[in-house]
Amino acid sequence: MTHRRPTDVLAETVEVSGQDVLDVGCGEGQLVRWLRGHGARAVGADCGAEMLNRALQADPEHPECYVDAPGQALPFDDQSFDVVVFSNSLHHIPTADMGLALAEAGRVLRPGGQLYVAEPEIDGPEDSVGYPVIDETEVRTAAQQALDGLDQRQFGPLRRFNYSSETVYESFDQWCDLVVGIDPGRASALDVHKDDLDERFHRLGERRSDGWVFTNHSLVSVATRS
């Protein structure tokens, strides 16, 4: 199986250089910084205080690039961006608000702009390192259903394709830190199941010189703003 870098897939799918790009659910801001390094005028939005703090700590010279806002209520003017990206973030939006978040993306996109949504494929929970603390089967399904219902008055036909990539963690502790950073409410359940999660992490991951490697299967959806 050939693995690809998520940023390579993004760059090959939509033009980012010289474009105004919004990363919805930017997390620690890695993609925002990559976009800026590839010529984009990039802004990240996230409603997680911990993730935004990490983004600002990693990029203290550009605080204007990180905005505290949920995807379903973006604080930007109409037609402000050429590209809106959801990178593994749509399924973190409350299910009832996923359609609204996609409509907000359409509102802030300029005509001809690109919506790019990369989501984890819908696997059984037993395939996840985080099970039983994390079972995203329902929310991942809801994200694809929201994309199926994309407003055709806002967007042209949806194009979808799959690819696989790798994620590397230095250790189980680093994985735990990210899990809790994304959702601090997981901390207590993680503590209860930590031994089981530790076993799953080391059983499902592949040990290499750069850390513990996990294969990700992603489904990309792309649409053009009408």
N, C-alpha and C positions, 0 to 999 in steps of 0.2 A: 504494500500500500504506500502510495506517495503522499507525504504530508506537505502541506503548504502553510506559509505564514499568513495569519489573518490580515496583516497590513498589506501584503503582496496582493491578496485577493481583492481587498478594497481598492487599491491603486489601479489594478487591472480592470476594475468594473466601472468606476466612476472617476472623473477628473477631479483632483483635489488642488493641484498647484494653481495659485492665483484665485482660489475660490473662497467664499465665506462658508465655513463648515461648522455645523453644530453637532456635538457629540452628546446625545441624551443618555443620561445615566453614566457619566464619565468616570465614576469611581475614583481611583487614585491618579487619574489624569494621564496615564501613559499614552493613550491614543491622541489626546490633545497635543502633547508634546511632539509625538511623531508627525502629526499633521502639520504643525508649525514648521518642523524641520524639513518638510517636503513642500514648502511654499504656500501652505494654506493660511488663511486668517481664521484660526480655530478658536472656538469657545466650547467649554464643557458645562453641562448642567447636571446637578445631582442634588437629591434631597437628603442624602446621608451625611450627617455632620462629621462622622469619623473619616469617611472617604474624602470629603472635601478638605479636611484638615491635612490629610496625608498628601493630597494633590498640591496644596499651598506650600507645605513643607518641602516638597520635591521641586517646586517651581516658584520660589519666593519673589522672583523678579517680574512675574506676570500674574498678579492676583486678579487682574481684570479678565483673565481667561477662564475663570471658574465662578459659576453662578449657582447659588442655592435656590433650586427650583425643581418641582416634580415635572415629569414629562407631560402630564395632563393639564398643566397650567404654566406654560412657558412665558416668561416676562419679556418677550421680544415683539417688535412691531411686525405687522403683516409684511410678507415678502422681503425678509431680512437676510435669507441664506440661499446659497446655491445648492448645498448638500446638507441633508439631515441624516445622521447615522444613529442607529440603535445597535450597539455592539454587545450582545448577550445581556441586554437590559430590558427589553420589552416585557419579558416574563416576570420581572421584578415589580412591575407596575400593578396595582390592584386590578384584579380581573375585570371588574365593572368599569374601570377607567381606561382599559387598553385601547378601545376604539376612539375614545376622546384624545388619547395621546397621539394616535396616528392622524386624527383630524387636526390637532395642533401642529403637527409636523407639516401638514399640507398648508396650514394657514401661514406659517413663517417661511415656507419655501417660495421662491420666485417661480413664475411660469417657466417651464422647461427644466426646473431644478430636479435633483435626484433624491429619492428616499431609498436608503440602504439599510436593511434590517438583517443582522446575522443573529440567529438563535440556535441554541443547542437542539439537536434532533431529539425526538420524543422516545426515550428509552425506558425500559422498565426500571423501577426504583432499585431493584437488586443489582443493577449495573453501576450504581453510583457509589462513590467512596463515602458520601455523606449519609447514606441510608442507615438507620431510620430517622436521624435528625433532620435530614433534608430529603424530601420527596417532591420533586418538581414536575412530576408527570402531569398533574392537573393544570398547573399554570403554563407549562410549555404548550400543552394542547390548546389552552385558551388563547395564547399568543398567536398560534397559527390560525385559529378561527377568526381572530380579530383581523388578521391580514387577509383572510378569505373575504371578509366583509368590507374591505377597503372601499371608500366612497369613490365611485366611478365618475362623479362630478368633479372631484379634485384630482384624480390620478388616472393615467392610462393603464393599459394591461399590466398585470404583475408578472415578472419573470423570476423564476426560482431555479436554484442549482445547489448542489451539495459539494462539500469538500471536507477533508480531514486535516487536523493540525495536532500539534503537541503542546502541552503545558508542562513546565518543569518547576518543581518545588525543591528547595534546598533540604527541607525536612518536613515531618509531620507537623511540627510546631508552626512552621510558616503557613502551612495549609490552614490550620486552626485559626491563626491570626487573621487570615483573609476572610474566612467564613464568618467570624464574629464581626469583623470590620464592616462587611456588607450588611449584616443584620445583627445588631447587638442582642436582640431578643433570643438568639440561638445559644447564648453563652451557657445558660443553666442546663439545657438539654445536652449540649456538647460535653459538659462535665460529667453528666450521668452516664453517657455512652462512650466516654473517651477511650476506654480499653478496646471496645468493639471497633470503633472508628480507626484506631491505631492499627489493629489487625487488618482491616479492609484496605487501608492506605498502603501498607507494605505488601499485601497480597496482590492488589490490583495494579499497583505501580511497577514500573520497570526501573531497576537501579542502574544508573549510569554515572560516569565521572562527574557530570554537571548537576546531579541530583536525582530525584524521583520523577519519572516521566509518565505522563498519562496522555492517551489519545483522545481527541475530541472530534466528534462528528457534528458538523454545522450545516444548517440550511439557511441559505441567503435568499432574501426576497428584495427585488429592486423594482421601483416604479417611478415614472416621470410625472412631475406636476403638470397638470393641464394648463 
